[in-house]
Structure formats: C-alpha cells, structure tokens
Amino acid sequence: MIGLLIKDIKLMKNQIVFFLITIVCGLILIPKQPLIGAWLLTFVIANFAIGSMTYDDFDNGNAFLFTLPFTRKQYANEKYLFSLAMGSLVWILLFLYNVIYQAIVNKRVDIYEVLFLESVVIIFTLLMLSVMFPIQFKYGGEKGRIANIAIIGVGLIIIFTVGNIVSIDSVTMKITEMMNELSISVLFILIAVAAYFVSMLFSQKIISQKEF
C-alpha cells in the first residue's frame, strides 16, 4: 500500500500549483464566507483523491495496474487513505491560518470558533467523498467524473444558498444555545466517519466485482 501512496503522490505533484492556489482562495474566503470557503477546501481534497483514480483509469491503465502484487481491497483502502492524507494537510493549514488570522485581526484567538470551522470542513470532506468514491469506482472515467461534478455543483449551490440566508454567527449561536458547539461537532464528525467507513466497504465490494 505504501507503493500505491507514493505513486499517487508522484502522479498528482504536477497539480501542486492548482492545489495551492485553490487552498489560498479557500482560506481567504473563510473569514467572510465560512461555508463557501469550507466547501472550496473540500473540493480541493476531493479533486486530488478522485483525480488519482482518473489517472489510473486513463488508457485502460487499471488492466495493467491490477497485475501488480496488491489486492483490489488494498487499492480501494489506499484511495481512502490518500484522501485522508490530503485532507489532513488542508485541515492543518486551516487550523494554523484561523489561529494566526484571529491573533492578528481580532487580537485574540477563539479556539472554539477555530475548531468549529475545522469540524465543518472535516464533515463536508468525509460526507462528499463518501458519495463520490463509490460512484467513481462503479462507473470510472467520463461517467463517474460527470456524476461527481454534478454532486460538487449541487453541494456548492446548497452551501452558497445557506451561507447567504443564514449567517455563520447565527448558526453558531443557535448551536451553542442547544449544547456545547464542540460536542455537536464531534457528534457530526463521528457520523461522517461512520459514513466514510461504510462507503469504503461499498467501494471494496464494487472494485472486487469489476472487470477491466
């Protein structure tokens, strides 16, 4: 599996400029449009994860790839692990950015707000990848890419609409009134992790039955 991770990292390194530019745009949007910025960072993670599968599928490459000494289950697991690795990098950058931004602009750091925004990106990422991975494993190539672009587009429309109708401050206030905001964030993260794990099981089944 280490070899597969190295392969994906090397395949995706030619997109590093796009990766960094999109991350910067997302971080800039976070203070003014938190939900849209969070969704943009989620898109970066999803794009890299799904993009690695597109590279594998190019020119019927999977037919050769699966002659190498690893199982199809390991291949599926590696894609989920790779996406978590990409996500971890973005989540760390988001945390550091929020801390530095608040320290400079607000002259104080609200760690609860930082962790809340961090949890939003984590939840968005896990849930979106939970849907996109099985679709890409099932259909691959052009069909999978079109379906996943549609998912990203619909999600962006929903987030943009919600972000303009309800302010992040009012959402945070209402959540705090019901229970500690970190507690509910942890609850939703656990739900997203469970969905991610179930999605991985579906993907394992799909790839094991697929013919190349």
CYANA upper distance limits for C-alpha pairs under 8 A (distance plus 0.5 A):
  1 MET  CA      5 LEU  CA      6.89
  1 MET  CA     70 PHE  CA      8.00
  1 MET  CA     74 GLN  CA      7.04
  1 MET  CA     75 TYR  CA      7.87
  1 MET  CA     78 GLU  CA      6.77
  2 ILE  CA      6 ILE  CA      6.76
  3 GLY  CA      7 LYS  CA      6.66
  4 LEU  CA      8 ASP  CA      6.77
  4 LEU  CA     75 TYR  CA      8.04
  4 LEU  CA     78 GLU  CA      7.38
  5 LEU  CA      9 ILE  CA      6.71
  5 LEU  CA     78 GLU  CA      7.24
  5 LEU  CA     82 PHE  CA      6.98
  6 ILE  CA     10 LYS  CA      6.68
  7 LYS  CA     11 LEU  CA      6.58
  8 ASP  CA     12 MET  CA      6.57
  8 ASP  CA     52 SER  CA      6.42
  8 ASP  CA     82 PHE  CA      8.34
  9 ILE  CA     13 LYS  CA      6.59
 10 LYS  CA     14 ASN  CA      8.41
 11 LEU  CA     52 SER  CA      7.57
 11 LEU  CA     55 TYR  CA      8.11
 12 MET  CA     16 ILE  CA      7.60
 12 MET  CA     48 PHE  CA      7.60
 12 MET  CA     51 GLY  CA      8.35
 12 MET  CA     52 SER  CA      7.32
 15 GLN  CA     19 PHE  CA      6.65
 16 ILE  CA     20 LEU  CA      6.61
 17 VAL  CA     21 ILE  CA      6.62
 18 PHE  CA     22 THR  CA      6.56
 19 PHE  CA     23 ILE  CA      6.76
 19 PHE  CA     44 VAL  CA      6.97
 20 LEU  CA     24 VAL  CA      6.68
 21 ILE  CA     25 CYS  CA      6.76
 22 THR  CA     26 GLY  CA      6.64
 22 THR  CA     40 LEU  CA      7.85
 22 THR  CA     41 LEU  CA      7.79
 22 THR  CA     44 VAL  CA      7.23
 23 ILE  CA     27 LEU  CA      6.64
 23 ILE  CA     40 LEU  CA      8.21
 23 ILE  CA     41 LEU  CA      6.46
 23 ILE  CA     44 VAL  CA      7.59
 23 ILE  CA     90 VAL  CA      8.03
 24 VAL  CA     28 ILE  CA      6.66
 25 CYS  CA     29 LEU  CA      6.80
 25 CYS  CA     37 GLY  CA      8.15
 25 CYS  CA     40 LEU  CA      8.48
 26 GLY  CA     30 ILE  CA      6.73
 26 GLY  CA     36 ILE  CA      8.34
 26 GLY  CA     37 GLY  CA      4.94
 26 GLY  CA     38 ALA  CA      7.21
 26 GLY  CA     40 LEU  CA      5.96
 26 GLY  CA     41 LEU  CA      6.05
 27 LEU  CA     31 PRO  CA      8.24
 27 LEU  CA     37 GLY  CA      6.94
 27 LEU  CA     41 LEU  CA      8.37
 27 LEU  CA     94 LEU  CA      7.36
 27 LEU  CA     97 TYR  CA      7.82
 28 ILE  CA     37 GLY  CA      8.04
 29 LEU  CA     33 GLN  CA      5.80
 29 LEU  CA     34 PRO  CA      7.01
 29 LEU  CA     36 ILE  CA      7.62
 29 LEU  CA     37 GLY  CA      5.33
 30 ILE  CA     34 PRO  CA      4.63
 30 ILE  CA     35 LEU  CA      7.78
 30 ILE  CA     36 ILE  CA      7.87
 30 ILE  CA     37 GLY  CA      5.18
 30 ILE  CA     38 ALA  CA      7.17
 33 GLN  CA     37 GLY  CA      6.48
 33 GLN  CA    163 GLY  CA      7.55
 34 PRO  CA     38 ALA  CA      6.44
 34 PRO  CA    117 LEU  CA      7.88
 34 PRO  CA    163 GLY  CA      8.38
 34 PRO  CA    168 ILE  CA      7.56
 35 LEU  CA     39 TRP  CA      6.65
 35 LEU  CA    120 VAL  CA      8.38
 35 LEU  CA    159 ILE  CA      6.78
 35 LEU  CA    160 PHE  CA      7.98
 35 LEU  CA    163 GLY  CA      6.55
 35 LEU  CA    168 ILE  CA      8.20
 36 ILE  CA     40 LEU  CA      6.69
 36 ILE  CA    156 LEU  CA      7.85
 36 ILE  CA    159 ILE  CA      6.76
 36 ILE  CA    160 PHE  CA      6.62
 36 ILE  CA    163 GLY  CA      7.60
 37 GLY  CA     41 LEU  CA      6.85
 38 ALA  CA     42 THR  CA      6.72
 38 ALA  CA    117 LEU  CA      8.26
 38 ALA  CA    120 VAL  CA      7.43
 38 ALA  CA    121 VAL  CA      5.60
 38 ALA  CA    124 PHE  CA      8.20
 39 TRP  CA     43 PHE  CA      6.66
 39 TRP  CA    121 VAL  CA      7.42
 39 TRP  CA    124 PHE  CA      7.35
 39 TRP  CA    156 LEU  CA      7.44
 39 TRP  CA    159 ILE  CA      8.01
 40 LEU  CA     44 VAL  CA      6.99
 41 LEU  CA     45 ILE  CA      7.16
 41 LEU  CA     90 VAL  CA      7.73
 41 LEU  CA    121 VAL  CA      7.74
 42 THR  CA     46 ALA  CA      6.70
 42 THR  CA     87 GLY  CA      8.49
 42 THR  CA    121 VAL  CA      6.86
 42 THR  CA    122 ILE  CA      8.48
 42 THR  CA    124 PHE  CA      6.92
 42 THR  CA    125 THR  CA      5.49
 43 PHE  CA     47 ASN  CA      6.30
 43 PHE  CA    125 THR  CA      8.32
 43 PHE  CA    152 ILE  CA      7.90
 44 VAL  CA     48 PHE  CA      6.86
 45 ILE  CA     49 ALA  CA      6.80
 45 ILE  CA     83 SER  CA      6.99
 45 ILE  CA     86 MET  CA      6.40
 45 ILE  CA     87 GLY  CA      6.16
 45 ILE  CA     90 VAL  CA      8.21
 45 ILE  CA    125 THR  CA      7.79
 46 ALA  CA     50 ILE  CA      6.48
 46 ALA  CA     83 SER  CA      7.63
 46 ALA  CA    125 THR  CA      7.72
 46 ALA  CA    128 MET  CA      8.16
 46 ALA  CA    129 LEU  CA      6.80
 47 ASN  CA     51 GLY  CA      6.07
 48 PHE  CA     52 SER  CA      6.74
 48 PHE  CA     83 SER  CA      7.92
 48 PHE  CA     86 MET  CA      8.15
 49 ALA  CA     53 MET  CA      7.56
 49 ALA  CA     79 LYS  CA      7.20
 49 ALA  CA     80 TYR  CA      8.39
 49 ALA  CA     82 PHE  CA      7.21
 49 ALA  CA     83 SER  CA      5.59
 49 ALA  CA     86 MET  CA      8.34
 50 ILE  CA     54 THR  CA      6.96
 50 ILE  CA    132 MET  CA      8.35
 50 ILE  CA    133 PHE  CA      7.69
 50 ILE  CA    136 GLN  CA      7.84
 51 GLY  CA     55 TYR  CA      6.85
 52 SER  CA     56 ASP  CA      6.94
 53 MET  CA     57 ASP  CA      6.73
 53 MET  CA     79 LYS  CA      8.40
 53 MET  CA    136 GLN  CA      8.29
 53 MET  CA    140 GLY  CA      8.47
 54 THR  CA     58 PHE  CA      6.62
 54 THR  CA    140 GLY  CA      7.79
 54 THR  CA    141 GLY  CA      6.72
 56 ASP  CA     60 ASN  CA      8.40
 56 ASP  CA     61 GLY  CA      5.98
 56 ASP  CA     62 ASN  CA      6.29
 56 ASP  CA     65 LEU  CA      8.12
 57 ASP  CA     61 GLY  CA      5.62
 57 ASP  CA     62 ASN  CA      5.90
 57 ASP  CA    140 GLY  CA      7.64
 57 ASP  CA    141 GLY  CA      7.04
 58 PHE  CA     62 ASN  CA      8.40
 58 PHE  CA    141 GLY  CA      8.06
 60 ASN  CA     64 PHE  CA      8.25
 60 ASN  CA    212 PHE  CA      8.20
 61 GLY  CA     65 LEU  CA      6.62
 62 ASN  CA     66 PHE  CA      6.48
 62 ASN  CA    212 PHE  CA      7.25
 63 ALA  CA     67 THR  CA      7.66
 63 ALA  CA    212 PHE  CA      5.82
 64 PHE  CA     68 LEU  CA      7.98
 66 PHE  CA     70 PHE  CA      7.84
 66 PHE  CA     71 THR  CA      8.13
 66 PHE  CA     72 ARG  CA      7.81
 70 PHE  CA     74 GLN  CA      6.93
 70 PHE  CA     75 TYR  CA      7.72
 71 THR  CA     75 TYR  CA      6.92
 72 ARG  CA     76 ALA  CA      6.83
 72 ARG  CA    204 GLN  CA      7.70
 72 ARG  CA    207 ILE  CA      6.82
 72 ARG  CA    208 SER  CA      6.38
 73 LYS  CA     77 ASN  CA      6.68
 73 LYS  CA    204 GLN  CA      5.72
 73 LYS  CA    207 ILE  CA      7.93
 73 LYS  CA    208 SER  CA      7.44
 74 GLN  CA     78 GLU  CA      6.50
 75 TYR  CA     79 LYS  CA      7.06
 76 ALA  CA     80 TYR  CA      7.20
 76 ALA  CA    200 MET  CA      7.65
 76 ALA  CA    203 SER  CA      6.93
 76 ALA  CA    204 GLN  CA      6.25
 76 ALA  CA    207 ILE  CA      7.79
 77 ASN  CA     81 LEU  CA      6.66
 77 ASN  CA    200 MET  CA      7.44
 77 ASN  CA    204 GLN  CA      8.13
 78 GLU  CA     82 PHE  CA      6.36
 79 LYS  CA     83 SER  CA      6.72
 80 TYR  CA     84 LEU  CA      6.86
 80 TYR  CA    200 MET  CA      7.60
 81 LEU  CA     85 ALA  CA      6.73
 82 PHE  CA     86 MET  CA      6.80
 83 SER  CA     87 GLY  CA      6.47
 84 LEU  CA     88 SER  CA      6.41
 85 ALA  CA     89 LEU  CA      7.02
 86 MET  CA     90 VAL  CA      7.07
 87 GLY  CA     91 TRP  CA      6.51
 87 GLY  CA    122 ILE  CA      8.39
 87 GLY  CA    125 THR  CA      8.20
 88 SER  CA     92 ILE  CA      6.58
 89 LEU  CA     93 LEU  CA      6.82
 90 VAL  CA     94 LEU  CA      6.57
 91 TRP  CA     95 PHE  CA      6.66
 91 TRP  CA    118 GLU  CA      7.15
 91 TRP  CA    121 VAL  CA      8.12
 91 TRP  CA    122 ILE  CA      8.02
 92 ILE  CA     96 LEU  CA      6.76
 93 LEU  CA     97 TYR  CA      6.49
 94 LEU  CA     98 ASN  CA      6.61
 94 LEU  CA    118 GLU  CA      7.45
 95 PHE  CA     99 VAL  CA      6.76
 95 PHE  CA    114 VAL  CA      7.13
 95 PHE  CA    115 LEU  CA      8.05
 95 PHE  CA    118 GLU  CA      7.11
 96 LEU  CA    100 ILE  CA      6.64
 97 TYR  CA    101 TYR  CA      6.36
 98 ASN  CA    102 GLN  CA      6.53
 98 ASN  CA    114 VAL  CA      6.56
 99 VAL  CA    103 ALA  CA      6.62
 99 VAL  CA    109 VAL  CA      6.58
 99 VAL  CA    111 ILE  CA      8.12
 99 VAL  CA    114 VAL  CA      7.47
100 ILE  CA    104 ILE  CA      6.67
101 TYR  CA    105 VAL  CA      6.32
101 TYR  CA    106 ASN  CA      8.13
102 GLN  CA    106 ASN  CA      5.40
102 GLN  CA    107 LYS  CA      6.83
102 GLN  CA    108 ARG  CA      6.40
102 GLN  CA    109 VAL  CA      5.76
102 GLN  CA    110 ASP  CA      7.96
103 ALA  CA    107 LYS  CA      5.15
103 ALA  CA    108 ARG  CA      5.37
103 ALA  CA    109 VAL  CA      5.96
104 ILE  CA    108 ARG  CA      8.21
110 ASP  CA    114 VAL  CA      6.93
111 ILE  CA    115 LEU  CA      6.61
112 TYR  CA    116 PHE  CA      6.55
112 TYR  CA    181 GLU  CA      8.25
112 TYR  CA    182 LEU  CA      7.55
113 GLU  CA    117 LEU  CA      6.76
114 VAL  CA    118 GLU  CA      6.67
115 LEU  CA    119 SER  CA      6.54
115 LEU  CA    182 LEU  CA      7.93
116 PHE  CA    120 VAL  CA      6.88
116 PHE  CA    181 GLU  CA      7.58
116 PHE  CA    182 LEU  CA      7.07
116 PHE  CA    185 SER  CA      7.18
117 LEU  CA    121 VAL  CA      7.10
118 GLU  CA    122 ILE  CA      6.87
119 SER  CA    123 ILE  CA      6.54
119 SER  CA    185 SER  CA      6.59
119 SER  CA    186 VAL  CA      8.22
119 SER  CA    189 ILE  CA      7.43
120 VAL  CA    124 PHE  CA      6.62
120 VAL  CA    185 SER  CA      8.25
121 VAL  CA    125 THR  CA      6.50
122 ILE  CA    126 LEU  CA      6.66
122 ILE  CA    189 ILE  CA      7.60
123 ILE  CA    127 LEU  CA      6.57
123 ILE  CA    188 PHE  CA      7.42
123 ILE  CA    189 ILE  CA      6.11
123 ILE  CA    192 ALA  CA      6.26
124 PHE  CA    128 MET  CA      6.50
125 THR  CA    129 LEU  CA      6.57
126 LEU  CA    130 SER  CA      6.46
126 LEU  CA    192 ALA  CA      6.20
126 LEU  CA    193 VAL  CA      7.14
126 LEU  CA    195 ALA  CA      8.15
126 LEU  CA    196 TYR  CA      6.40
127 LEU  CA    131 VAL  CA      7.14
127 LEU  CA    192 ALA  CA      6.16
127 LEU  CA    195 ALA  CA      7.28
127 LEU  CA    196 TYR  CA      7.23
128 MET  CA    132 MET  CA      6.67
129 LEU  CA    133 PHE  CA      6.18
129 LEU  CA    196 TYR  CA      7.86
130 SER  CA    134 PRO  CA      7.75
130 SER  CA    195 ALA  CA      6.80
130 SER  CA    196 TYR  CA      5.44
130 SER  CA    198 VAL  CA      8.48
130 SER  CA    199 SER  CA      5.63
130 SER  CA    200 MET  CA      8.07
131 VAL  CA    135 ILE  CA      7.29
131 VAL  CA    199 SER  CA      7.69
132 MET  CA    136 GLN  CA      6.67
132 MET  CA    148 ASN  CA      6.32
132 MET  CA    151 ILE  CA      8.31
133 PHE  CA    137 PHE  CA      6.60
133 PHE  CA    199 SER  CA      7.96
133 PHE  CA    200 MET  CA      8.50
133 PHE  CA    203 SER  CA      7.45
134 PRO  CA    138 LYS  CA      6.43
134 PRO  CA    199 SER  CA      7.17
134 PRO  CA    200 MET  CA      8.29
134 PRO  CA    202 PHE  CA      7.06
134 PRO  CA    203 SER  CA      5.53
134 PRO  CA    206 ILE  CA      7.93
135 ILE  CA    139 TYR  CA      6.52
135 ILE  CA    140 GLY  CA      7.92
135 ILE  CA    144 GLY  CA      6.33
135 ILE  CA    147 ALA  CA      8.01
135 ILE  CA    148 ASN  CA      8.00
136 GLN  CA    140 GLY  CA      5.17
136 GLN  CA    141 GLY  CA      8.06
136 GLN  CA    144 GLY  CA      5.18
136 GLN  CA    145 ARG  CA      7.55
136 GLN  CA    148 ASN  CA      8.20
137 PHE  CA    144 GLY  CA      8.36
137 PHE  CA    203 SER  CA      6.84
137 PHE  CA    206 ILE  CA      7.10
137 PHE  CA    207 ILE  CA      6.78
138 LYS  CA    144 GLY  CA      8.07
138 LYS  CA    203 SER  CA      8.41
138 LYS  CA    206 ILE  CA      6.65
138 LYS  CA    207 ILE  CA      7.86
138 LYS  CA    210 LYS  CA      8.25
139 TYR  CA    143 LYS  CA      6.35
139 TYR  CA    144 GLY  CA      5.52
140 GLY  CA    144 GLY  CA      5.29
140 GLY  CA    145 ARG  CA      7.70
141 GLY  CA    145 ARG  CA      6.73
142 GLU  CA    146 ILE  CA      6.61
143 LYS  CA    147 ALA  CA      6.70
144 GLY  CA    148 ASN  CA      6.60
145 ARG  CA    149 ILE  CA      6.57
146 ILE  CA    150 ALA  CA      6.74
147 ALA  CA    151 ILE  CA      6.87
148 ASN  CA    152 ILE  CA      6.72
149 ILE  CA    153 GLY  CA      6.58
150 ALA  CA    154 VAL  CA      6.60
151 ILE  CA    155 GLY  CA      6.56
152 ILE  CA    156 LEU  CA      6.58
153 GLY  CA    157 ILE  CA      6.75
154 VAL  CA    158 ILE  CA      6.75
155 GLY  CA    159 ILE  CA      6.59
156 LEU  CA    160 PHE  CA      6.37
157 ILE  CA    161 THR  CA      6.54
158 ILE  CA    162 VAL  CA      6.61
159 ILE  CA    163 GLY  CA      6.31
160 PHE  CA    164 ASN  CA      6.76
161 THR  CA    165 ILE  CA      6.69
162 VAL  CA    166 VAL  CA      6.22
163 GLY  CA    167 SER  CA      6.61
163 GLY  CA    168 ILE  CA      7.74
166 VAL  CA    170 SER  CA      7.35
166 VAL  CA    171 VAL  CA      7.52
167 SER  CA    171 VAL  CA      6.96
168 ILE  CA    172 THR  CA      6.59
169 ASP  CA    173 MET  CA      6.61
170 SER  CA    174 LYS  CA      6.65
171 VAL  CA    175 ILE  CA      6.71
172 THR  CA    176 THR  CA      6.57
172 THR  CA    181 GLU  CA      7.72
173 MET  CA    177 GLU  CA      6.72
174 LYS  CA    178 MET  CA      7.07
175 ILE  CA    179 MET  CA      6.71
175 ILE  CA    180 ASN  CA      7.77
175 ILE  CA    181 GLU  CA      6.38
175 ILE  CA    184 ILE  CA      8.34
176 THR  CA    180 ASN  CA      5.79
176 THR  CA    181 GLU  CA      5.74
179 MET  CA    183 SER  CA      7.62
179 MET  CA    184 ILE  CA      7.57
180 ASN  CA    184 ILE  CA      7.18
181 GLU  CA    185 SER  CA      6.62
182 LEU  CA    186 VAL  CA      6.60
183 SER  CA    187 LEU  CA      6.82
184 ILE  CA    188 PHE  CA      6.78
185 SER  CA    189 ILE  CA      6.59
186 VAL  CA    190 LEU  CA      6.63
187 LEU  CA    191 ILE  CA      6.90
188 PHE  CA    192 ALA  CA      6.64
189 ILE  CA    193 VAL  CA      6.56
190 LEU  CA    194 ALA  CA      6.65
191 ILE  CA    195 ALA  CA      6.77
192 ALA  CA    196 TYR  CA      6.61
193 VAL  CA    197 PHE  CA      6.71
194 ALA  CA    198 VAL  CA      6.73
195 ALA  CA    199 SER  CA      6.52
196 TYR  CA    200 MET  CA      6.76
197 PHE  CA    201 LEU  CA      6.99
198 VAL  CA    202 PHE  CA      6.90
199 SER  CA    203 SER  CA      6.67
200 MET  CA    204 GLN  CA      6.63
201 LEU  CA    205 LYS  CA      6.90
202 PHE  CA    206 ILE  CA      6.70
203 SER  CA    207 ILE  CA      6.56
204 GLN  CA    208 SER  CA      6.57
205 LYS  CA    209 GLN  CA      6.91
206 ILE  CA    210 LYS  CA      6.68
